[in-house]
């Protein structure tokens, strides 16, 4: 605990998917602030070093959690998590993966697999945590989304982008539903960070259609070069996220945001998307309106 920090100000974070990327960086950031962490991974042996390397090993607990294992399996694990320190103040839904493939080739089967993790598994974990927040009328839910959910024009991004778009819409609705219980929602939209989440995911080639050969090959080459173009530092991004949740540092004195866009690529991409949509609405306004029933 930092000097001068009271026990009541010490938050308990449950973070999924902590073996690499944003999850790993966030665990380190949160521990450095003196907070308590419950770190999860599908294979707990891959995160044992987090406890071994922690300055205060009593501030971190490890749990094995596969978010696609279903509610019946997830709920007892979350119950165990809540027992560690008697509460869960912050849930960070970071676990997920990025599937790549052309939509006619992947079909709905690959889409279902993507949604099983990024949407349904995330919702199962969230719903398992919510009773512990509702009873205290306090808590924060953080959804790690993606700029790709706003800008999915590139071939092969539809599986991942649509799953994160679905997660965003669910989170927007959930923010309203949870407001009476003083539970906050934060939708994080990162872009251009060196986490390898999408660039290193395998490209689906189980149903190749010759008409798409050129498009597929170009997309695969683009993804292979993507890592060299990415400049975002996930450590810096997770420091900002910790600031926002704790209301300190760069976030001190600012109102709570529903969305947190991280990275210059994300700010530029989402801003351009919003401008494009507004332009189309303005250009077609005379066609879109005046459709009420005549009275």
N, C-alpha and C positions, 0 to 999 in steps of 0.2 A: 504494500500500500504506500502511495506517495506520502511524504510528510505533510501533515495538515489536512489529509483527506479523511473524511469521516466514513464510517462503515456504510451509512445510509446512502452516500454518494457513489459507492462502489457498485458498479453494474455487473450483472451476471449475463454473459453473452453465450448463446448457443449458436455455433457456426458450423454449417454443413460443408462438406467438400474441402477439407483443410490440408490435403496431402500436397497440394501444389497451387500455383497461380494466386488469384485474389484471396482465396481462403487462407493459404499459408501466410501471406503478407498481413492479412487482417488479424490473425491470431497474434502475431508478433507485435503489431501496433497496439492492440487492446491490452496485452500484458504489460507493455511499456508504460501505459497510462495508469497502471495499478488496478485495473479491473480483473474480474474473474472470467475464465473461459471454459466452456465445455466444447471441445473440438471433436468433430466426428469425421469418419471416413468409412468407405466400404471395407477396407482392410486396415484395422487399427494398428497393425505392425508397421505400417508405412508412416504413421505419425507419432510413434513413440519418442522420436527425437525431440518433438516439441516440448514434452515434459522434461526430458533429460537436459535440454538446453536452456530451459526457463530459469531466470534468475531466482524466482521463487516457485518451486514446483508445486507448492500447495495452492497456487492460484489457477491451476489448470487441471482439468479432468478429461480423459479420453473415452470415447464411446464408439463402438462399431455400429454403423447405421447405413443400410442400403435403402435409399429413399423409394425404390421401386418394389420394396418387399410387401407393401400393402398395409392398410390401417391396423389390422390385427397384430402385426409384428411391430409396427412403428410405435403405437401408443404405449406399450410397456417400456420401451426404450426411453421415450420422452418422460415417462413417469420416473424412471431412474435418474434421468438428468435433473429433473426438478427437485429430487431428494438431496442432491449434492449440497446445495446452499439454500434450499427451501423456496426457491423462486427462479424464474427465468425472466429477465428484464428485456433482453434484446434477442430476437431470432433473426439470423442472417441466412436466408435461403440462397446459398452459393452453389451447391452441388448441381451439376448439369453437364451437358456435353453438346458439341456442335456436329450435326450430321451434314454431309454434303452430297448432293446428287441432283440430277435433272429430274423434274417431277414426273414426267411420263415414264422414265426409267425406274424411279424408286417406287412409284405407286403408293397406295395408302398404307401398305405394310410397314415401310420405313418411316412414314409419317407417324404412325401409331407408336413405334418404338421411341421416336424423338419426344412425342408428347407424354409417353409413360414416365419419362424422367423429368423433363423440363416443366411440365404442367401438372400432371396427376400426382406424381411423387412429391412435388413441391407443395401442392395443396394438402396432401395427406399429412405431411410434417407440420404445416401451419395449423391445420385443424386439431392436431394432437397437442400443440403448444397452447392454443388459445384459451382453453379452460383455466390454465394456471395464470393467465393474464387477466381474464375477465373477472375472476374472483377477487383480484387485487385492484381492479379498475385502473390498470397501469400496464404499459408495455410498448415495445416498438417492434414492428415487423419490417425487415429489410428484404426486398426482392432484387436480386441481381439480374437485371435484364440485359439489353444490348441495343446499340444503335442500329444493328441489323434489322430490328423489328420495325424501324422507321424507314430504312432504306434497303430494300431487298431486290433492287433491280438487277443486280449481277446474277448471272446463271448459277444455279446450284446452291443458292442461299435460302431457298423457300422453306425447307424443312426447319432449319434452325430459326430463321427470322420469324416464321409464323408461330412457332412455339413461344417465342419471347413476346410476340404481339398478344397472343392469347393470355400470357401471364400478366401483361400490363393491364389488359381490360379487366381481368379478374381482380387484380390488385386495386384498380380504381373503384370498382364496386365494393370491394371489401373495406376500403378506407372509409366509405360512407357507413357501412354496416357496423364497423367497429368504433366509430366516433363516440357513440353514447357510453362506451366503456373506457373512454380516454386512452384507447390504444392507437398509436400512431402508425401510419404506413409510409414507407419510403421506397420509391421505385428508382433504382440506380440504373442509368443507361450509359455504360462505358463504351469506348471505341478506341481502337488503335493502341492497345496495351500489349506488352510482351508476356502474355499468359499462355499462348499456344492453344487456346481453347477451340478455335475454329480452324486455324491454319494447319494444325497437325492432325485434325480428325481425318479418318479415312474417307476416300471418295467412293461412293457406291457404284460398282460396275457389274452388279449381278444380273442386269437385264439391258445390256447395251443395244441401242437402236441405231443402225448405221446412219440414218438421216441426221443424227446429233453428233457424229464423230468429230467434226471440226469444232463445234461449240464446246463439247466435252473436253477435248484436248487443250483448247485455249484456257478453259476454266481451270483445269488441273495444273497447267503451267503457271497461271496467275497465282494460285494458292501456294505453289512451291516457292515463289519469290516473295510472298507476302511478309514473311518474318523479317526479311531484310529491309522492308519499307516501314516497319512498325517502330515508333519511337517512344511510345508511352511507357512510363515507369509505374508498374503496379504497386510498388512500395509507396510512392507519393500518392497514388490514387486512394489507397486504403488509409493513409494518414488523414486525408480529407474526409473520408467516410467516418472515421472515428471522431474527428472534429464535429461533424454534423450531428451524429447521434448524441455526443456528450455536450453539444452546445458550447464548444470552446474553440480556441484557435481561429481559423479562418471563418468559422460559423458563428462565433460569439456575437450575440445581440441580433442575429438574423431570425426572421420568422421561419417556422418549420415548412420545408418544401415537400410537395408530394413527389416531385421528380428531382433527381440529382443527375445531371448529365456530366460525365467525366471525360476529359480529353478534348483537345482542339478539334480532332476529327469528328467527335460526337457533336460538339457544339455547332460546327459548320454544317454537318450532314442533316441534323434534325432541324436546324434553322431553315435550311434550303427546302426541306420537305414541307415544312409548315407554310413557307412563302409560296411554293408551287400550288399547294392545295387551296390557299386563299385566293390565288390568282385565277384558278379554274372556277372557283365559286363566284368570283366577281364577273368573270367573262360570261358565265352562263346563268347569271342571276335571273335575267328576264325569262329564261326558259324554265328555271327551277321553281319560281314562285307563281302565285296566282292559281293554285290548284285546289283551293278549298271548294266545298260544296256550295253551289249557287243558292242564295236565300232571297 
